[in-house]
């Protein structure tokens, strides 16, 4: 049942924001908290560099491959219901991770964790988009982005503390009490919303093709040296093409609802901002994967000190992301996003100096501070733009698409970049070898950020956050790929 909207500053509005941030923050946190534990768990479980990559990527793989299905399930059966199921699933998989006796079991459990994340992550943002009144949504999304970014940034700190005090297994077991609190708050305070116009059977084949495509490509990028990974990558690309063809065909009508309706890409800006997301999160994935390992392996930081290195990012996103959302609403998202992404690139250039004997104050702090300023400026406007350029009925799908794009960018970059720069085998046990690859990888990531900033500046033109009546070329008679145009009333507000 749809509601009339909740005010962000109301008691219920704060509870809704708390539940969505806590749930999605748990998934974001797990995307980074594990990284700081990689050297210790790798040593204890006897894992190679590819084993560490799979520990990260098994989670990202199922998250990216199934997140679209998670958004569709929420739109149809209720966003709160699927969100709560995802949180519970995530908690159970986290327990299995914490009890894993070997690297193979851990990788399998991480893949199960990603399924839970695929259910809860798009639901959290779709709940915000469908629960709050329109005027409060940019600020709510900004708060969600900032606090979610805090969860991701605090992950290495929390992970370092847990590794040193309780052991790496508690990096996963900490999710159990967080999940229990999220479920209680969501059940009591979050309204149930769904897309009443959804019809047709689920696109199970589409979900399978998407997941299998990513799995094949990821395997091909990580496991090099024989013909099998090459074949897997080729098959993965072919399955990706088949997925696109299938979704285009099902978008024309039929008994099966498409996993990704082509209509959601009718807006040029929606398409462009998702391409920006892909590039930007690819660079971020490399940074969060390699930095905390570099600080431990090469610079000699303890797990706690390495995790603490990202604290400035956490604080800056907490303080500035909601304000960035408000600024983007007033002046448009183009400049805040462009400047923010360029600041991220500058932070990465500074980060490339980190190596043996690095000083936190002189080498690490300036880099992560500039990087944090950039993320604070860019993430909230980017997220708000994604939702503003899609029809409200596709809130879950739009959220799922953007999250899938972000995770796919990170997944492919973490799979491809380390082997490309020579980080293979036991490289994470050698300070010299790891630093050489780390610096090359960070410079590649900075170049990706520059490309994302340029694309943002050239494509994000209209102030979509101030066009409440914007029509995204989504009248039912329009061809599926017809570009969106704002209404006359929307142009007056631009």
PAPAFI-561863 format. One record per residue: x, y, z negated of N, C-alpha, C in turn. Coordinates in steps of 0.1 Angstrom, whole numbers, padded with zeros to 4 digits, always signed. Atoms other than C-alpha are relative to their C-alpha. Layout:
XYZXYZXYZ...
END
This chain:
+0009-0012+0000+0000+0000+0000+0009+0012+0000-0008-0012-0001+0014+0034+0010-0004+0010-0011+0004-0010+0011+0015+0061-0017+0002+0014+0006-0001-0014-0004+0013+0099-0014+0014+0006-0002-0014-0005+0002+0049+0104-0025+0002+0004-0014-0004-0003+0014+0068+0108-0057+0010+0012+0001-0010-0010+0001+0087+0139-0067+0013-0005-0007-0013+0004+0005+0124+0134-0073+0002+0003-0015-0002-0005+0013+0124+0154-0105-0010-0005-0011+0009+0006+0009+0095+0135-0120+0006-0012-0008-0005+0011+0007+0101+0108-0146+0001-0013+0008+0001+0012-0008+0090+0081-0122+0010+0001+0011-0009-0002-0010+0111+0096-0095+0015-0004-0004-0013+0003+0006+0142+0093-0117+0002-0015-0001-0001+0014+0002+0134+0057-0125+0002-0007+0014-0001+0006-0014+0130+0049-0087+0014+0001+0005-0013-0002-0004+0163+0065-0080+0010-0009-0007-0009+0008+0009+0180+0047-0109+0000-0015+0005+0001+0014-0005+0167+0013-0097+0007-0003+0013-0005+0002-0013+0177+0017-0061+0016+0002+0000-0015-0003+0001+0212+0032-0070+0006-0012-0007-0007+0011+0007+0219+0004-0095+0000-0013+0008+0000+0012-0008+0208-0024-0071+0010+0001+0012-0009-0001-0012+0226-0011-0040+0014+0003-0005-0013-0003+0005+0255+0002-0061+0007-0013-0004-0006+0013+0003+0260-0034-0073+0006-0007+0012-0005+0005-0012+0264-0045-0037+0012+0008+0005-0011-0009-0005+0286-0015-0028+0013-0003-0009-0011+0003+0009+0307-0022-0059+0007-0013+0003-0006+0013-0003+0312-0058-0049+0008+0001+0013-0007-0001-0012+0325-0046-0015+0014+0005-0003-0013-0006+0003+0355-0029-0033+0006-0006-0012-0005+0005+0013+0358-0044-0068+0009-0012+0002-0007+0012-0003+0371-0077-0053+0014+0003+0005-0013-0003-0007+0400-0060-0034+0011+0001-0010-0011-0001+0009+0420-0052-0065+0004-0013-0007-0002+0013+0006+0417-0088-0077+0007-0009+0010-0004+0009-0010+0430-0102-0044+0014-0006-0003-0013+0006+0003+0467-0106-0054+0000-0011-0011+0001+0010+0011+0458-0124-0087-0007-0013+0004+0008+0012-0003+0431-0147-0073+0007-0008+0011-0008+0007-0011+0453-0154-0042+0011-0009-0006-0010+0007+0007+0481-0165-0065-0006-0012-0008+0005+0011+0008+0459-0186-0088-0006-0011+0009+0006+0010-0009+0440-0203-0059+0009-0005+0011-0009+0004-0011+0470-0206-0036-0004+0004+0014+0005-0004-0013+0455-0186-0008+0010+0008+0008-0008-0007-0010+0472-0172+0023-0006+0014+0002+0005-0013-0003+0467-0137+0037-0014-0002+0007+0013+0002-0006+0439-0151+0059-0011-0004-0010+0009+0004+0011+0423-0166+0027-0005+0013-0007+0005-0013+0006+0422-0131+0012-0009+0008+0010+0009-0007-0009+0407-0117+0044-0014-0006+0000+0013+0007+0000+0380-0144+0043-0008+0003-0013+0007-0003+0013+0373-0136+0006-0008+0013+0002+0007-0012-0002+0364-0101+0017-0011-0001+0011+0008+0000-0012+0349-0109+0051-0012-0010+0000+0011+0010+0001+0327-0139+0042-0012+0008-0006+0011-0008+0006+0306-0114+0021-0005+0010+0011+0004-0010-0010+0306-0087+0048-0007-0007+0012+0006+0007-0011+0298-0113+0075-0015-0002-0001+0014+0003+0002+0265-0125+0061-0008+0013-0003+0006-0013+0002+0257-0090+0049-0004+0007+0013+0002-0007-0012+0261-0075+0083-0009-0008+0010+0007+0008-0009+0246-0104+0102-0015-0001-0004+0014+0002+0004+0214-0106+0081-0007+0012-0005+0006-0012+0006+0208-0071+0069-0012+0006+0008+0011-0004-0009+0185-0064+0099-0012-0008-0004+0011+0008+0005+0164-0093+0088-0005+0004-0013+0004-0005+0013+0164-0080+0053-0009+0012+0001+0008-0012-0002+0150-0046+0064-0014-0004+0006+0013+0004-0006+0123-0063+0085-0009-0007-0010+0007+0007+0011+0113-0086+0056-0006+0010-0010+0005-0011+0009+0109-0055+0034-0011+0007+0006+0011-0008-0007+0088-0036+0059-0013-0009+0001+0012+0008-0002+0065-0066+0063-0006-0005-0014+0005+0006+0013+0062-0082+0028+0001+0009-0012-0001-0009+0011+0070-0053+0006+0014+0003-0003-0014-0003+0002+0102-0034+0001+0005-0002-0014-0004+0003+0014+0102-0037-0037+0002-0015-0002+0000+0014+0002+0095-0074-0035+0013-0006+0005-0012+0005-0006+0124-0082-0011+0012+0005-0007-0011-0006+0007+0147-0058-0030+0002-0008-0013-0002+0007+0013+0141-0077-0063+0005-0014+0003-0005+0013-0004+0145-0111-0046+0015+0000+0004-0014-0001-0004+0178-0099-0031+0009+0002-0012-0007-0002+0012+0190-0087-0065+0002-0013-0008-0001+0013+0007+0183-0121-0081+0009-0009+0007-0008+0009-0008+0199-0140-0052+0015+0004-0002-0014-0006+0001+0230-0117-0055+0006-0005-0013-0005+0004+0013+0233-0125-0092+0004-0014-0001-0003+0015+0001+0231-0163-0088+0013-0003+0008-0012+0003-0008+0257-0162-0060+0013+0006-0007-0012-0005+0008+0280-0140-0082+0004-0009-0011-0003+0010+0010+0278-0166-0109+0009-0011+0007-0007+0010-0007+0290-0192-0083+0014+0004+0003-0014-0006-0003+0319-0169-0073+0009-0001-0012-0008+0000+0012+0330-0166-0109+0004-0014-0005-0004+0014+0004+0331-0204-0113+0007-0008+0011-0006+0007-0011+0348-0212-0080+0013-0006-0004-0013+0006+0003+0376-0238-0084+0011+0001+0010-0010-0002-0011+0393-0231-0051-0005+0010+0010+0003-0011-0010+0394-0206-0022-0011-0003+0009+0010+0004-0009+0371-0226-0001-0014+0002-0006+0013-0003+0007+0343-0225-0027-0003+0014-0002+0002-0014+0001+0349-0189-0033-0005+0007+0012+0004-0006-0013+0346-0180+0004-0015-0004+0002+0014+0004-0001+0313-0200+0005-0009+0008-0009+0009-0007+0010+0299-0183-0026+0000+0015+0004+0000-0014-0005+0309-0149-0011-0010+0002+0011+0010-0001-0011+0289-0157+0020-0014+0000-0006+0013+0000+0006+0259-0165-0002-0003+0014-0007+0001-0013+0005+0265-0132-0020-0005+0010+0010+0004-0009-0011+0262-0114+0013-0014-0001+0004+0014+0002-0003+0228-0129+0019-0009+0008-0010+0007-0008+0010+0216-0113-0014+0001+0015+0003-0003-0014-0004+0232-0080-0003-0008+0004+0012+0008-0003-0012+0214-0082+0030-0015+0002-0003+0014-0002+0004+0180-0084+0012-0001+0013-0008+0002-0011+0009+0186-0057-0013+0005+0014+0005-0006-0013-0004+0207-0030+0005-0010+0008+0009+0009-0009-0007+0183-0019+0032-0013+0003-0007+0012-0002+0008+0154-0022+0008+0002+0012-0009-0002-0011+0009+0170+0003-0016-0002+0014+0007+0002-0013-0007+0172+0031+0010-0014+0002+0006+0013-0001-0006+0139+0023+0026-0010+0003-0011+0008-0003+0011+0123+0025-0009+0000+0015-0002-0001-0015+0002+0136+0061-0012-0007+0007+0011+0006-0006-0012+0125+0070+0023-0015+0000+0000+0014+0002+0000+0090+0057+0018-0007+0004-0013+0006-0003+0013+0084+0066-0019+0000+0014-0003-0001-0014+0004+0095+0102-0022-0007+0009+0010+0006-0010-0009+0077+0132-0007+0011+0005+0010-0010-0003-0011+0094+0144+0025+0010+0010-0004-0009-0011+0003+0109+0176+0011+0011-0005-0010-0010+0005+0010+0127+0156-0016+0009-0011+0005-0007+0012-0005+0141+0129+0006+0015+0003+0003-0014-0002-0002+0174+0146+0018+0008+0001-0013-0007+0000+0012+0183+0153-0018+0001-0013-0007+0000+0014+0005+0173+0118-0029+0010-0008+0007-0010+0008-0008+0193+0103-0001+0014+0005-0004-0013-0005+0004+0222+0126-0011+0005-0006-0014-0003+0006+0013+0220+0114-0047+0003-0015+0001-0002+0014-0002+0217+0078-0036+0014-0002+0006-0013+0002-0007+0248+0082-0013+0011+0003-0010-0011-0004+0009+0268+0100-0040+0002-0011-0011-0001+0010+0011+0260+0075-0068+0004-0013+0005-0004+0013-0007+0263+0045-0044+0015+0001+0003-0015-0002-0002+0297+0059-0034+0008-0001-0012-0007+0001+0013+0306+0062-0070+0002-0015-0004-0001+0014+0003+0298+0025-0074+0011-0007+0008-0010+0005-0008+0320+0017-0045+0014+0004-0004-0013-0005+0004+0348+0039-0057+0005-0005-0014-0003+0005+0013+0346+0027-0093+0004-0014+0000-0003+0015-0001+0349-0009-0081+0014-0003-0003-0014+0003+0003+0387-0009-0080+0004+0002-0014-0004-0003+0014+0390+0007-0114-0006-0011-0009+0006+0011+0008+0365-0018-0130+0007-0013+0003-0006+0012-0003+0381-0046-0111+0014-0002-0006-0013+0000+0006+0416-0037-0123-0001-0002-0015+0002+0002+0014+0404-0035-0159-0004-0014-0003+0005+0013+0002+0386-0068-0157+0011-0010+0003-0011+0009-0004+0416-0085-0140+0010-0001-0012-0010+0000+0011+0439-0074-0168-0005-0005-0013+0005+0004+0014+0417-0080-0198-0008-0013-0001+0008+0012+0001+0394-0109-0189+0003-0010+0011-0003+0009-0011+0406-0124-0156-0008+0004+0012+0006-0004-0012+0396-0121-0120-0015-0005+0001+0013+0006-0001+0365-0143-0124-0011+0010-0005+0010-0010+0005+0347-0115-0144-0003+0011+0009+0003-0010-0010+0349-0093-0114-0014-0004+0006+0013+0005-0005+0319-0114-0102-0010-0002-0011+0010+0003+0010+0303-0123-0135-0006+0013-0006+0005-0013+0005+0298-0086-0144-0013+0003+0007+0012-0004-0007+0270-0085-0119-0013-0006-0007+0012+0006+0006+0247-0107-0140-0008+0010-0009+0008-0009+0008+0237-0081-0166-0005+0012+0008+0005-0011-0009+0235-0053-0139-0012-0004+0007+0012+0005-0007+0211-0075-0119-0012-0001-0008+0012+0001+0009+0189-0082-0149-0006+0014-0002+0006-0013+0003+0185-0045-0157-0007+0006+0013+0006-0005-0013+0178-0036-0120-0014-0006+0002+0013+0007-0002+0150-0062-0118-0010+0005-0010+0010-0005+0010+0133-0050-0150-0004+0014+0004+0004-0014-0004+0134-0013-0139-0008+0000+0012+0008+0000-0012+0122-0021-0104-0014-0005-0002+0013+0006+0002+0093-0042-0116-0009+0010-0007+0008-0009+0008+0081-0015-0140-0003+0014+0007+0001-0014-0005+0087+0017-0120+0000+0003+0015-0001-0002-0014+0092+0012-0083-0013-0003+0007+0013+0003-0007+0060+0015-0061+0003-0010+0011-0001+0009-0011+0054-0012-0035-0004+0007+0013+0004-0006-0013+0054+0000+0001+0004-0010+0011-0002+0009-0011+0053-0018+0034-0005+0007+0013+0005-0004-0012+0047-0012+0071-0013-0007+0004+0012+0007-0002+0010-0020+0075-0003-0003+0015+0002+0003-0014+0013-0020+0113+0008-0011+0006-0008+0011-0005+0037-0049+0115-0008-0012+0004+0007+0012-0004+0025-0079+0134+0009-0009+0008-0008+0010-0007+0038-0110+0152+0009-0008-0009-0009+0009+0008+0062-0137+0141+0014+0006-0001-0014-0005+0002+0097-0131+0128+0009-0005+0011-0010+0003-0010+0126-0130+0151+0011-0008-0006-0010+0008+0006+0145-0159+0136+0012-0003+0009-0010+0002-0010+0164-0166+0168+0009+0012+0001-0008-0012+0000+0175-0130+0169+0010+0001-0012-0008-0001+0012+0188-0131+0133+0012-0010+0001-0010+0011-0002+0207-0164+0141+0011+0004+0010-0010-0005-0010+0223-0149+0172+0009+0011-0005-0008-0011+0005+0234-0118+0154+0011-0005-0010-0009+0006+0010+0250-0138+0125+0011-0008+0007-0009+0008-0007+0266-0163+0148+0010+0007+0009-0009-0009-0008+0280-0136+0171+0011+0006-0009-0010-0006+0009+0297-0119+0142+0010-0010-0006-0008+0011+0005+0310-0152+0128+0011-0004+0010-0010+0004-0011+0326-0162+0161+0011+0011+0002-0010-0011-0003+0343-0128+0167+0009+0001-0012-0008-0001+0012+0355-0126+0131+0010-0012-0001-0009+0011+0000+0369-0161+0132+0012+0001+0010-0010-0002-0010+0387-0153+0164+0010+0010-0003-0010-0011+0003+0403-0122+0150+0009-0004-0012-0008+0003+0012+0415-0137+0117+0009-0013+0003-0007+0013-0002+0425-0173+0127+0006+0000+0014-0007+0000-0013+0450-0168+0155+0009-0012+0001-0011+0010-0002+0476-0191+0170-0004-0012+0008+0004+0012-0008+0455-0218+0187-0011+0005+0010+0010-0003-0010+0429-0220+0215-0014+0001-0007+0013+0001+0007+0400-0226+0190-0005+0014-0004+0004-0013+0003+0399-0190+0177-0004+0008+0012+0003-0008-0012+0400-0176+0212-0014-0004+0006+0013+0005-0004+0371-0198+0222-0012+0005-0009+0010-0005+0009+0352-0188+0191-0003+0015+0002+0002-0014-0003+0357-0151+0199-0008+0002+0013+0007-0001-0013+0345-0155+0235-0015-0004-0002+0014+0004+0003+0314-0174+0223-0007+0010-0008+0006-0011+0008+0308-0147+0197-0005+0012+0008+0004-0011-0009+0308-0120+0224-0012-0004+0008+0011+0005-0009+0285-0141+0246-0013+0000-0008+0012+0001+0008+0261-0146+0217-0005+0015-0003+0004-0014+0002+0262-0108+0211-0008+0006+0011+0007-0005-0012+0252-0101+0246-0014-0007+0001+0013+0007+0001+0224-0127+0243-0009+0006-0010+0008-0006+0010+0212-0110+0212-0006+0013+0005+0005-0013-0006+0209-0076+0230-0011-0003+0010+0010+0004-0010+0190-0092+0259-0013-0004-0006+0011+0005+0007+0167-0110+0236-0009+0011-0006+0007-0011+0007+0158-0079+0216-0006+0009+0010+0006-0009-0010+0152-0058+0247-0012-0007+0006+0011+0007-0006+0129-0085+0261-0012+0000-0010+0011+0001+0010+0109-0089+0228-0005+0014-0003+0005-0013+0002+0106-0051+0225-0011+0004+0010+0010-0003-0010+0084-0052+0256-0014-0006-0004+0013+0005+0005+0057-0071+0236+0001-0015+0000+0000+0015+0001+0049-0107+0228-0004-0004-0014+0004+0006+0013+0041-0130+0199+0011+0002-0011-0011-0002+0010+0075-0124+0182+0004+0014-0001-0005-0013+0003+0084-0091+0166+0015+0001+0001-0015+0000-0001+0119-0080+0176+0007+0004-0013-0008-0004+0012+0145-0078+0149+0004+0014+0000-0004-0014-0002+0157-0045+0163-0009+0006+0012+0008-0006-0011+0129-0027+0183+0008+0010+0008-0008-0009-0008+0145-0009+0212-0005+0014-0002+0006-0014+0002+0122+0021+0204+0008+0007-0011-0007-0007+0011+0143+0028+0173+0012+0007+0005-0012-0006-0007+0172+0037+0197-0004+0011+0010+0004-0010-0010+0151+0062+0217+0006+0013-0003-0006-0013+0003+0167+0091+0199+0015-0001+0003-0014+0000-0003+0201+0099+0213+0008+0002-0013-0007-0003+0012+0211+0112+0179+0001-0012-0009-0001+0012+0008+0202+0080+0161+0010-0009+0006-0010+0008-0006+0223+0061+0186+0014+0005-0003-0013-0006+0002+0252+0085+0183+0005-0001-0014-0004+0001+0014+0252+0086+0145+0003-0014-0004-0003+0014+0003+0253+0048+0144+0014-0003+0006-0014+0002-0005+0284+0048+0167+0010+0007-0009-0009-0007+0010+0300+0074+0143+0001-0009-0012-0001+0008+0011+0291+0051+0115+0009-0012+0002-0009+0011-0004+0308+0021+0132+0014+0003-0001-0014-0004+0000+0340+0039+0137+0005+0005-0014-0004-0006+0013+0341+0057+0103+0001-0011-0010+0000+0010+0010+0333+0026+0083+0011-0011+0003-0011+0009-0004+0359+0005+0103+0013+0006-0007-0011-0006+0006+0385+0030+0091+0000-0002-0016+0001+0001+0015+0372+0029+0055+0002-0014-0005-0002+0014+0003+0372-0009+0055+0014-0003-0002-0015+0003+0001+0409-0010+0062+0006+0006-0012-0005-0007+0012+0416+0016+0035-0003-0007-0013+0004+0006+0013+0397-0001+0007+0006-0014-0001-0006+0013+0000+0411-0035+0017+0015+0000-0004-0015+0000+0001+0448-0025+0019+0006+0008-0011-0007-0009+0009+0454+0004-0005+0003-0006-0013-0002+0005+0013+0449-0013-0038+0010-0012+0000-0010+0011-0001+0470-0043-0026+0014+0007+0001-0013-0007-0002+0498-0019-0014+0005+0006-0013-0004-0006+0013+0498-0001-0048+0006-0011-0009-0005+0010+0009+0503-0034-0066+0013-0007+0006-0011+0008-0006+0526-0053-0042+0013+0009+0002-0012-0008-0004+0549-0024-0031+0003+0011-0010-0003-0011+0010+0545+0005-0056+0001-0005-0014-0002+0005+0013+0545-0017-0086-0011+0004-0010+0010-0004+0009+0512-0005-0101-0007-0013-0006+0008+0010+0006+0492-0027-0125-0013-0001+0007+0013+0000-0005+0458-0039-0114-0009+0012-0005+0008-0011+0006+0442-0013-0137+0005+0014+0006-0005-0012-0006+0465+0015-0124-0004+0001+0015+0004-0001-0014+0458+0006-0088-0014+0003+0002+0014-0003-0001+0421+0006-0094-0003+0014-0004+0002-0014+0005+0423+0039-0112+0003+0010+0011-0004-0010-0010+0438+0055-0081-0011+0006+0008+0011-0005-0008+0404+0059-0065-0010+0008-0008+0009-0007+0008+0388+0077-0094-0003+0014+0006+0004-0013-0006+0390+0111-0076-0011-0001+0010+0010+0002-0009+0369+0097-0049-0014-0001-0007+0012+0002+0008+0343+0086-0074-0006+0013-0006+0004-0013+0006+0342+0120-0092-0005+0010+0011+0004-0009-0010+0340+0140-0060-0013-0003+0006+0013+0004-0006+0312+0120-0045-0011+0002-0010+0010-0002+0010+0293+0121-0078-0004+0015+0000+0002-0014+0001+0296+0159-0079-0005+0007+0013+0002-0007-0012+0294+0169-0043-0010-0006+0010+0008+0006-0010+0273+0144-0023-0015+0006+0000+0014-0006-0001+0238+0157-0034+0000+0014+0006-0001-0014-0005+0250+0193-0026+0002-0001+0015-0002+0001-0014+0262+0181+0008-0013-0004+0007+0013+0003-0006+0227+0166+0015-0008+0013+0001+0007-0012+0000+0212+0200+0006+0005+0010+0011-0006-0009-0010+0237+0219+0028-0004-0005+0014+0004+0005-0013+0230+0196+0057-0014+0003+0004+0014-0004-0002+0193+0203+0053-0001+0014+0005+0001-0014-0003+0199+0240+0055+0006+0004+0014-0007-0004-0012+0225+0243+0083+0001-0011+0011-0001+0011-0009+0222+0209+0100+0012-0009-0004-0011+0009+0004+0244+0178+0096+0013+0000+0009-0012+0000-0009+0268+0185+0125+0013+0005-0006-0012-0005+0006+0293+0207+0107+0005-0007-0012-0004+0007+0012+0293+0190+0073+0006-0014+0004-0005+0013-0004+0298+0156+0090+0014+0001+0007-0012-0001-0007+0325+0168+0114+0012+0004-0009-0010-0004+0009+0345+0186+0088+0004-0011-0010-0002+0011+0009+0341+0158+0063+0008-0011+0006-0007+0011-0006+0353+0131+0087+0015+0004+0003-0013-0005-0002+0383+0153+0096+0008+0000-0013-0007+0000+0013+0392+0157+0059+0004-0015-0003-0003+0014+0002+0390+0119+0057+0013-0004+0007-0012+0002-0008+0416+0117+0085+0012+0006-0006-0011-0006+0007+0438+0141+0067+0005-0007-0012-0003+0008+0012+0436+0121+0035+0008-0012+0004-0007+0012-0004+0447+0090+0054+0014+0003+0005-0014-0004-0004+0477+0108+0069+0009+0001-0012-0008-0002+0012+0488+0117+0034+0002-0014-0007-0001+0013+0006+0481+0081+0023+0010-0009+0006-0010+0008-0007+0505+0067+0048+0014+0001-0006-0013-0002+0007+0534+0080+0026+0001-0010-0012-0001+0009+0011+0525+0055-0001+0009-0012+0003-0009+0011-0002+0552+0028-0005+0007-0003-0013-0008+0004+0012+0578+0014-0029+0004+0013-0007-0004-0012+0008+0585+0039-0057-0010+0011+0001+0009-0011-0002+0554+0059-0049-0005+0006-0014+0005-0007+0012+0543+0085-0075-0015+0002+0001+0015-0002-0001+0506+0087-0084-0003+0015+0003+0003-0014-0001+0507+0125-0088+0004+0006+0013-0005-0006-0012+0528+0133-0058-0005-0007+0013+0003+0007-0012+0518+0106-0033-0014-0005+0001+0013+0006-0001+0485+0090-0042-0011+0010-0003+0011-0009+0004+0464+0117-0059-0003+0010+0011+0004-0009-0011+0466+0143-0030-0007-0007+0011+0006+0008-0011+0457+0116-0005-0015-0004-0003+0013+0005+0003+0427+0102-0023-0009+0012-0003+0008-0012+0002+0415+0137-0033-0006+0006+0013+0004-0005-0013+0414+0149+0003-0010-0010+0006+0009+0010-0005+0398+0116+0013-0014+0000-0006+0012-0001+0008+0372+0119-0014-0008+0012+0004+0007-0012-0005+0363+0155-0003-0007-0003+0013+0005+0003-0013+0358+0142+0032-0012-0009-0001+0012+0009+0001+0335+0113+0022-0012+0008-0007+0011-0008+0007+0315+0137-0001-0007+0009+0010+0006-0009-0010+0309+0160+0028-0008-0008+0011+0005+0006-0012+0301+0134+0054-0011-0011-0002+0008+0012+0002+0283+0104+0039-0015+0003-0002+0014-0003+0003+0250+0120+0026-0006+0006+0013+0006-0005-0013+0244+0140+0059-0002-0011+0010+0001+0011-0009+0251+0109+0079-0012-0009-0003+0011+0008+0004+0227+0088+0060-0014+0006+0002+0012-0007-0002+0200+0114+0060-0004+0002+0015+0002-0001-0015+0204+0119+0098-0005-0013+0006+0004+0013-0005+0200+0082+0104-0015-0002-0002+0014+0001+0004+0166+0082+0086-0009+0010+0007+0009-0011-0006+0154+0115+0100-0002-0002+0015+0002+0002-0015+0159+0104+0136-0007-0013+0004+0008+0012-0003+0138+0073+0133-0014+0002-0005+0014-0001+0004+0101+0069+0130-0001-0005-0015+0001+0004+0014+0090+0066+0093-0004-0014-0001+0004+0014+0001+0074+0032+0100+0011-0009+0002-0012+0008-0002+0108+0020+0110+0011+0002-0011-0009-0004+0010+0124+0031+0077+0009-0012-0004-0008+0011+0003+0135-0004+0068+0009-0005+0011-0008+0004-0011+0147-0012+0103+0012+0010+0002-0010-0010-0002+0166+0021+0106+0011-0002-0010-0010+0003+0011+0183+0015+0072+0008-0012+0003-0007+0012-0003+0191-0020+0082+0010+0001+0011-0009-0002-0011+0206-0010+0115+0012+0007-0004-0011-0008+0004+0228+0016+0100+0009-0008-0010-0008+0008+0009+0239-0007+0072+0007-0011+0007-0007+0011-0008+0246-0035+0097+0011+0006+0008-0010-0007-0007+0266-0011+0118+0012+0003-0009-0010-0004+0009+0286+0001+0088+0008-0013-0004-0006+0013+0004+0293-0035+0076+0008-0006+0011-0006+0006-0012+0301-0047+0111+0014+0007+0003-0013-0007-0002+0327-0019+0115+0011-0004-0010-0009+0004+0011+0343-0028+0082+0005-0015+0003-0003+0014-0002+0341-0065+0090+0011-0002+0011-0009+0002-0012+0358-0063+0124+0014+0006-0002-0013-0006+0003+0385-0039+0112+0008-0008-0009-0008+0008+0010+0395-0060+0082+0004-0013+0006-0004+0012-0007+0396-0090+0105+0011+0003+0010-0009-0002-0012+0415-0074+0134+0013+0008-0004-0011-0009+0002+0438-0047+0119+0012-0007-0007-0011+0006+0006+0459-0067+0094+0009-0009+0009-0009+0007-0009+0471-0093+0119+0007+0008+0011-0006-0008-0010+0476-0066+0145+0012+0007-0005-0012-0007+0005+0501-0048+0122+0010-0009-0007-0009+0009+0005+0518-0079+0111-0002-0005-0014+0004+0004+0014+0500-0086+0078-0006-0014+0001+0004+0013-0002+0498-0124+0081+0007-0009-0011-0007+0009+0008+0508-0155+0061+0001+0005-0015-0002-0004+0014+0523-0146+0027+0005+0015+0000-0005-0014-0001+0529-0109+0037-0003+0008-0013+0004-0007+0012+0511-0098+0005+0009-0003-0012-0009+0003+0011+0539-0112-0016+0013+0007+0002-0012-0007-0003+0566-0091+0001-0002+0015+0001+0002-0015+0000+0568-0053-0007+0004+0006+0014-0005-0006-0013+0588-0045+0025-0009-0003+0011+0009+0004-0011+0566-0065+0049-0013+0007-0001+0013-0005+0002+0534-0053+0034+0000+0015+0003+0000-0014-0002+0544-0016+0034+0001+0004+0014-0001-0003-0014+0554-0016+0070-0014-0002+0007+0013+0002-0007+0520-0031+0081-0010+0010-0006+0010-0009+0006+0501-0009+0056+0001+0014+0007-0002-0014-0005+0515+0024+0070-0006+0000+0015+0005+0000-0014+0507+0014+0106-0015-0001+0000+0014+0002+0001+0472+0003+0096-0007+0013-0004+0006-0013+0005+0465+0036+0078+0000+0010+0011+0000-0009-0011+0476+0056+0108-0010-0003+0010+0011+0004-0009+0453+0036+0130-0014+0005-0005+0013-0004+0006+0425+0043+0106-0002+0016+0001+0001-0015-0001+0433+0081+0106-0005+0003+0015+0004-0003-0013+0430+0080+0144-0015-0003+0003+0015+0003-0002+0396+0063+0142-0008+0011-0006+0008-0011+0006+0384+0090+0119-0001+0013+0009-0001-0011-0010+0395+0117+0144-0010-0002+0011+0010+0003-0011+0375+0099+0171-0014+0002-0005+0014-0001+0006+0344+0097+0148-0004+0015-0001+0003-0015+0001+0347+0135+0141-0003+0006+0013+0003-0006-0014+0349+0144+0178-0013-0005+0005+0013+0005-0005+0319+0122+0186-0011+0007-0007+0011-0007+0008+0299+0138+0158-0002+0014+0005+0001-0013-0004+0307+0173+0170-0006+0001+0014+0006-0001-0014+0297+0165+0206-0014-0005+0001+0013+0006-0001+0265+0146+0199-0011+0004-0010+0010-0003+0010+0248+0157+0167-0003+0015+0001+0002-0014-0003+0233+0189+0179-0012+0007-0007+0012-0007+0006+0198+0196+0165-0001-0003-0015+0002+0002+0014+0189+0201+0129-0011-0009-0003+0011+0009+0002+0169+0170+0125-0006+0000-0014+0004+0000+0013+0167+0174+0088-0010+0011-0003+0010-0011+0002+0145+0205+0092-0011-0001+0010+0011+0002-0010+0121+0190+0117-0010-0011-0005+0009+0010+0006+0094+0173+0097-0010-0006+0009+0010+0005-0010+0071+0169+0127+0007-0005+0013-0007+0004-0012+0098+0158+0151-0005-0013+0006+0005+0012-0007+0086+0133+0177+0012-0006+0007-0012+0007-0005+0113+0108+0186-0003-0008+0013+0004+0007-0013+0098+0100+0221-0006-0013-0003+0005+0013+0005+0079+0074+0202-0015-0001+0003+0014+0002-0003+0044+0079+0216-0001-0013+0008+0001+0014-0004+0031+0045+0226+0001-0001+0015-0001+0001-0015+0031+0053+0264+0014+0002+0005-0014-0003-0005+0068+0063+0266+0007-0013+0002-0008+0012-0003+0092+0038+0282+0009-0002-0012-0008+0003+0012+0114+0021+0255+0012+0008-0001-0013-0007+0001+0146+0039+0264-0001+0014+0004+0002-0014-0003+0131+0073+0271+0006+0008-0011-0006-0008+0010+0151+0100+0253-0011+0007-0008+0010-0007+0009+0134+0117+0223+0001+0015+0002+0001-0014-0001+0123+0152+0225-0009+0005-0012+0008-0005+0010+0110+0173+0196-0012+0007+0005+0012-0007-0004+0076+0188+0197+0002+0015+0000-0001-0015+0000+0069+0225+0202+0001+0005-0015+0000-0004+0014+0062+0228+0165+0014-0003-0006-0013+0003+0005+0095+0211+0157+0010+0010+0005-0010-0010-0005+0114+0235+0180-0001+0013-0008+0001-0012+0007+0100+0264+0160+0007+0000-0014-0007+0002+0013+0115+0249+0128+0015-0001+0002-0015+0003-0002+0149+0243+0144+0008+0012-0003
END
